[in-house]
């Protein structure tokens, strides 16, 4: 069979399944059954598929995916993420577009702890959008920042998608996780600059108001309950009470959460732990932080500060949600590995690679071509599907052109982030439409996301032109 026909047959089967509404794993499974039967030994190949699946997912290298997911779910179900957003809100008083800035700051912090774009967007939309509507914020400056910062979870570690990509192509998970930090921070900074600048030029987008600072003028009351007989209480009503009321929530909620990020990223960067061990340490740190929040609030009560809703029920919910998402990811991984084998056995991979080679592409043109293809696919497919379809072709092409694979994967993560906001199938567009507390059309959601899509495209172009921006930090691991 000619490689062109084999390519059309396998990709066509997967795409038909995806557009028919099949889950990603089952769409690739249909293509795998056909490809295995035709190119990998017929019935004998089909009989060996379960063994191949087990060998594909039964690897220790995939463990960080489940652990990073669990870390984020613990923080989500115990309510610590909501406390952190409230603490950030108290620090900002009269900055233009204040609530939009809170969404960007809170979303960036939560991205560094959860790795879930959907959870990030849903939480920020549910917590902040109703208040934005009440304050008269226009949809273009309220929904856009929430969706944009939700996607940063794809880049900033811990990112389950980064672990998935690095694992599939057998590259360093640690390097890819570290490589996403600088581009992610650059995006957040540009989001801040855009929102502040636009709200300063057009105050009607985010009407100014005097923040409710009545609580900041209240005396700071502290109660310490060690035992029934050992209790102490006191009140501070000095000139620093506003400072304490504003900054105590930050010290109690934000700093401990940032220590989780330091534990995960720091242990990887300083080679104290492998990614799997770092993910396990992150889970322990998240679990400990949530428990200490509850213990702290039981022992020491400070006015305006509540503890986390830490209980076995919430931990059980976090574990169940982690198991659901991880099972789906493992099915996708198994399907993608067999799909890659089928493409290779059919000659489609080598045939397409040979055709591209005949164009005499330079490395820069090859990267631009790959990004254009991904941007096109991202408008019609979910992130995992478009990457799994393209990886079998892009990785051999990158290796042939001498392109650093880790660098290419960072660019792919950025395109995956952009595709979360591109119509007609941008996932975060529908999440935002679902959580918006007012009637909104998909067109309005897209328009609010458009400036942030352009910012992300700007970062992508910058990394293409100056690769060292993405390469410098992971190269420090060498």
C-alpha positions in Angstrom: 0.0 0.0 0.0 1.3 3.5 -0.9 2.3 5.6 2.1 -0.1 8.4 1.0 -3.1 5.9 1.1 -1.9 4.5 4.4 -1.6 8.0 5.9 -5.0 9.0 4.6 -6.6 5.8 6.0 -5.1 6.0 9.5 -5.5 9.8 10.0 -8.9 9.7 8.4 -10.2 7.0 10.7 -9.0 8.9 13.8 -10.4 12.2 12.6 -13.8 10.8 11.6 -14.0 9.3 15.1 -13.1 12.6 16.7 -15.5 14.7 14.7 -18.2 12.0 15.3 -17.9 12.9 19.0 -16.0 9.8 20.2 -13.7 10.3 23.2 -10.1 10.8 22.1 -9.0 7.4 23.4 -11.7 5.5 21.4 -11.1 7.5 18.2 -7.5 6.5 18.3 -8.4 2.9 19.3 -10.5 2.6 16.1 -7.5 3.7 14.0 -5.3 1.4 16.0 -7.4 -1.7 15.3 -7.4 -0.9 11.6 -3.7 -0.1 11.5 -2.7 -3.1 13.6 -4.7 -5.5 11.4 -3.3 -4.0 8.1 0.3 -3.3 9.0 1.2 -5.2 12.2 0.4 -8.8 11.5 -3.3 -9.1 11.1 -5.0 -11.3 13.8 -1.7 -11.9 15.5 -1.2 -8.1 15.8 -4.7 -7.7 17.3 -4.1 -10.4 19.8 -0.9 -8.7 21.0 -2.6 -5.3 21.3 -3.5 -5.7 25.0 0.1 -6.6 25.8 1.3 -3.6 23.9 -1.2 -1.3 25.8 0.0 -2.7 29.1 3.6 -2.2 28.2 2.8 1.3 26.9 1.2 2.7 30.1 2.9 0.5 32.7 5.9 2.8 33.0 7.1 4.6 36.1 7.7 7.7 34.0 4.0 8.4 33.8 3.6 8.5 37.6 4.0 12.3 37.8 0.9 12.9 35.8 -1.3 11.3 38.5 0.6 13.0 41.3 0.5 16.5 39.8 -3.3 16.0 39.2 -3.8 14.9 42.8 -1.9 17.9 44.1 -4.2 20.3 42.3 -7.3 18.4 43.2 -6.4 18.5 46.9 -6.0 22.3 46.8 -9.2 22.7 44.8 -11.5 20.5 47.0 -10.3 21.8 50.3 -11.0 25.4 49.3 -7.5 26.6 49.7 -7.5 28.0 46.1 -10.4 30.2 46.9 -8.7 31.5 50.1 -5.6 32.4 48.1 -7.7 34.5 45.6 -9.4 36.3 48.5 -6.0 37.1 50.0 -4.7 38.6 46.7 -7.8 40.7 46.5 -7.0 42.4 49.8 -3.6 43.5 48.6 -4.9 45.5 45.6 -6.9 48.6 46.2 -7.0 51.2 43.5 -5.2 49.7 40.5 -7.1 50.1 37.2 -9.0 47.0 36.4 -8.5 45.7 39.9 -10.6 42.6 39.7 -9.1 41.6 36.4 -5.6 42.0 37.9 -6.8 39.8 40.8 -7.9 37.1 38.3 -4.5 37.2 36.5 -2.5 37.1 39.8 -4.7 34.4 41.3 -4.8 32.4 38.1 -1.0 32.4 37.8 -0.5 31.2 41.3 -3.1 28.5 41.0 -1.6 27.5 37.6 1.7 26.8 39.5 -0.2 24.5 41.8 -2.9 22.7 39.8 -1.7 22.2 36.2 -5.4 22.2 35.1 -6.6 24.9 32.7 -10.2 23.9 33.0 -10.2 24.0 36.8 -8.3 27.3 36.7 -10.9 28.9 34.4 -13.9 27.4 36.2 -12.7 28.5 39.7 -11.8 32.1 38.7 -15.0 32.5 36.6 -17.2 31.2 39.4 -15.5 33.3 42.1 -14.7 36.6 40.4 -17.1 37.1 37.5 -20.3 37.7 39.6 -18.4 40.5 41.5 -17.1 41.9 38.2 -20.7 42.1 36.8 -21.9 43.8 40.0 -19.1 46.4 39.6 -20.1 47.1 36.0 -17.1 45.5 34.3 -17.5 45.0 30.6 -17.3 41.4 29.3 -14.2 42.2 27.2 -12.1 43.0 30.3 -13.7 40.5 32.7 -13.9 37.2 30.8 -10.7 37.6 28.7 -8.2 37.7 31.5 -9.7 34.7 33.2 -9.6 32.6 30.1 -6.1 33.8 29.2 -4.6 33.1 32.6 -6.4 29.7 32.8 -4.4 28.5 29.9 -1.0 29.3 31.6 -1.5 26.1 33.5 -0.4 24.3 30.3 3.1 26.0 30.6 3.9 26.6 34.3 4.9 23.5 36.2 3.4 21.3 37.3 1.8 20.7 33.9 0.3 17.3 33.3 0.4 18.0 29.5 4.1 18.7 29.7 4.7 15.4 31.4 2.6 13.7 28.8 4.5 15.2 25.9 7.9 14.5 27.3 7.0 10.9 28.2 5.6 10.1 24.8 8.7 11.3 22.9 11.0 10.0 25.7 12.6 13.4 26.5 13.5 14.8 29.9 10.4 15.6 31.9 12.4 17.8 34.2 13.8 20.0 31.4 10.4 20.5 29.8 8.7 21.4 33.1 11.5 23.9 33.8 11.4 25.3 30.3 7.8 26.5 30.6 8.5 28.8 33.5 10.0 31.8 31.7 7.4 31.9 28.8 4.6 31.5 31.4 5.8 34.4 33.5 6.3 36.6 30.4 2.7 36.0 29.4 1.4 36.9 32.9 3.4 40.1 32.8 2.1 41.1 29.4 -1.5 40.3 30.6 -0.9 42.7 33.6 0.4 45.4 31.3 -2.5 45.0 28.8 -5.3 45.1 31.4 -3.8 48.1 33.4 -3.0 50.0 30.2 -6.4 49.4 28.6 -8.4 50.2 31.8 -6.3 53.4 32.3 -7.1 54.6 28.7 -10.7 53.6 28.9 -12.0 53.6 32.5 -15.5 52.7 31.4 -14.3 49.1 30.8 -13.7 48.6 34.5 -15.5 51.4 36.4 -13.5 52.6 39.4 -15.0 52.2 42.9 -13.9 52.7 46.4 -13.0 49.2 47.7 -14.8 48.0 50.9 -11.9 48.6 53.3 -14.1 48.7 56.4 -12.7 45.4 57.5 -9.2 46.8 57.3 -10.0 49.4 59.9 -11.3 46.8 62.4 -9.1 45.8 65.3 -7.1 42.6 64.8 -8.4 40.0 67.3 -6.3 36.9 68.0 -7.4 33.9 70.0 -5.1 31.0 71.0 -6.8 27.8 72.1 -4.2 25.2 73.2 -6.4 23.3 75.6 -9.7 24.1 77.4 -7.7 25.6 80.3 -4.9 27.2 78.2 -6.5 30.0 76.3 -5.4 33.5 75.4 -7.0 36.2 73.5 -6.0 39.7 72.6 -6.8 42.7 70.3 -4.5 45.0 68.4 -6.0 48.4 67.6 -2.8 50.3 66.7 -1.8 52.3 63.7 -0.6 49.2 61.8 -4.0 47.4 62.0 -4.7 48.2 58.3 -1.3 46.8 57.3 -1.9 43.6 59.3 -5.5 43.1 58.0 -4.3 43.4 54.5 -1.1 41.3 54.7 -1.9 38.6 57.2 -4.1 36.6 54.7 -1.2 36.8 52.2 1.3 35.5 54.7 -1.0 32.7 55.9 -2.5 31.6 52.5 -0.2 32.6 49.7 3.3 32.0 51.1 2.7 28.4 52.2 1.2 27.7 48.7 4.3 29.2 47.0 6.4 26.9 49.1 4.7 24.0 47.3 5.9 25.4 44.0 9.4 25.8 45.5 9.4 22.2 46.7 8.4 20.8 43.3 10.4 23.1 41.0 13.3 23.6 43.3 13.8 19.9 43.9 13.9 19.3 40.2 16.1 22.3 39.3 18.7 21.6 42.0 18.6 17.9 41.1 17.5 16.9 44.6 14.7 14.8 43.1 13.5 13.3 39.8 10.2 14.6 38.4 8.3 11.6 39.9 9.8 12.2 43.3 9.2 15.9 43.1 5.5 15.3 42.2 5.2 13.0 45.3 6.8 15.7 47.4 4.4 18.2 46.0 1.4 16.0 47.0 2.8 15.7 50.5 3.4 19.4 50.7 -0.2 20.2 49.5 -1.7 17.7 51.9 0.4 19.1 54.8 -0.4 22.7 53.9 -4.1 22.1 53.8 -4.0 20.2 57.1 -1.9 22.9 58.8 -4.4 25.5 57.6 -7.2 23.7 59.4 -5.0 23.0 62.5 -3.9 26.6 62.6 -7.5 27.9 62.5 -8.5 25.4 65.2 -5.7 26.6 67.5 -5.2 30.2 66.5 -8.2 32.3 65.4 -7.5 35.6 63.7 -10.2 38.0 62.6 -11.0 37.7 58.9 -9.0 34.5 58.4 -10.7 31.1 58.0 -9.1 27.6 57.8 -9.3 25.2 54.9 -12.2 22.7 54.6 -9.9 19.8 55.2 -11.6 16.5 55.8 -11.6 12.9 54.6 -14.6 13.6 52.4 -12.8 16.3 50.4 -9.6 14.2 50.2 -11.7 11.3 48.9 -13.3 13.6 46.2 -9.8 14.7 45.2 -8.6 11.2 44.8 -11.7 10.1 42.8 -11.4 13.0 40.4 -7.7 12.3 40.0 -8.4 8.7 39.2 -11.0 9.6 36.6 -8.7 12.1 34.7 -5.6 9.9 35.0 -7.5 6.9 33.6 -8.5 8.9 30.6 -4.9 10.1 30.1 -3.5 6.6 30.3 -6.0 5.3 27.7 -4.9 8.2 25.4 -1.2 7.4 25.9 -1.8 3.7 25.1 -3.7 4.6 22.0 -1.1 7.1 20.8 1.8 4.7 21.1 0.1 2.0 19.0 -1.0 4.7 16.5 2.7 5.8 16.1 3.7 2.1 15.6 1.0 1.7 12.9 2.1 4.9 11.1 5.7 3.7 11.2 4.9 0.2 10.0 2.8 1.5 7.1 5.6 3.7 5.8 3.5 6.8 6.3 5.9 8.5 8.6 9.0 8.0 6.5 7.1 8.8 3.3 5.8 12.1 4.6 9.2 13.0 6.1 10.8 12.3 2.8 8.3 14.5 1.0 9.0 17.4 3.5 12.8 16.9 3.1 12.5 17.4 -0.6 11.4 21.0 0.1 14.8 21.7 1.5 13.4 23.5 4.6 15.7 25.4 6.9 15.2 24.8 10.7 13.4 28.1 11.0 11.0 27.4 8.2 10.4 23.9 9.5 9.4 25.3 12.9 7.1 27.9 11.3 5.5 25.2 9.2 4.9 22.9 12.2 3.4 25.8 14.3 1.1 26.8 11.4 -0.1 23.2 11.1 -0.7 23.0 14.9 -2.6 26.3 15.0 -4.8 25.0 12.2 -5.4 21.7 14.0 -6.0 23.4 17.3 -9.0 25.3 15.9 -10.8 22.0 15.3 -9.4 19.5 17.7 -8.7 19.2 21.4 -5.1 19.7 22.5 -4.2 16.0 23.1 -5.7 14.9 19.8 -3.8 17.5 17.7 -0.5 16.7 19.4 -0.9 13.0 19.1 -1.6 13.3 15.4 1.4 15.5 14.8 4.1 14.1 17.1 4.9 11.1 14.9 5.8 13.4 12.1 7.2 16.5 13.9 9.7 14.7 16.1 11.5 12.9 13.2 11.5 16.2 11.2 12.9 18.1 14.2 15.7 15.5 14.7 16.5 15.6 11.0 16.7 19.4 11.0 18.8 19.5 14.2 16.1 21.2 16.2 16.2 20.9 20.0 13.2 18.6 20.8 12.7 20.2 24.3 12.5 23.6 22.6 10.0 22.3 20.0 7.9 20.8 22.8 7.8 24.2 24.6 6.5 25.8 21.4 3.9 23.0 21.0 2.7 23.7 24.6 2.2 27.4 23.8 0.2 26.5 20.6 -1.8 24.0 22.8 -2.5 26.9 25.1 -3.5 29.2 22.3 -5.8 26.5 20.9 -7.8 26.5 24.1 -9.0 30.0 23.1 -9.4 29.6 19.3 -12.9 29.0 17.9 -14.8 27.0 17.0 -13.7 24.3 19.5 -11.6 26.2 22.0 -12.4 24.4 25.2 -12.0 27.4 27.6 -14.5 29.4 25.5 -17.2 26.9 26.4 -16.1 26.7 30.0 -16.4 30.5 30.3 -19.7 30.5 28.5 -20.9 27.9 31.0 -19.8 29.7 34.2 -20.7 33.3 33.1 -23.4 34.7 35.4 -25.0 36.6 32.5 -26.4 35.8 29.1 -23.4 35.8 26.7 -22.9 34.5 23.1 -20.0 32.5 22.0 -19.0 35.4 19.7 -18.7 37.8 22.7 -16.6 35.3 24.5 -14.3 35.0 21.5 -14.0 38.8 21.2 -13.0 39.1 24.8 -10.3 36.4 24.3 -8.9 37.9 21.1 -6.4 40.4 22.6 -4.9 37.7 24.8 -4.6 35.3 21.9 -2.6 38.0 20.1 -0.4 38.3 23.2 0.2 34.6 23.2 1.0 34.6 19.5 3.5 37.4 20.2 5.3 35.2 22.8 5.3 32.3 20.4 6.9 34.5 17.7 9.5 35.8 20.2 10.5 32.3 21.1 10.7 31.3 17.5 13.0 34.2 16.7 15.0 34.0 20.0 15.1 30.3 21.0 17.4 31.0 24.0 14.5 32.5 25.9 13.1 29.0 26.2 16.4 27.1 26.2 18.3 29.0 28.9 16.6 27.8 32.1 16.5 24.0 31.1 20.1 24.2 30.0 21.0 25.0 33.6 20.1 21.4 34.5 22.9 20.0 32.4 
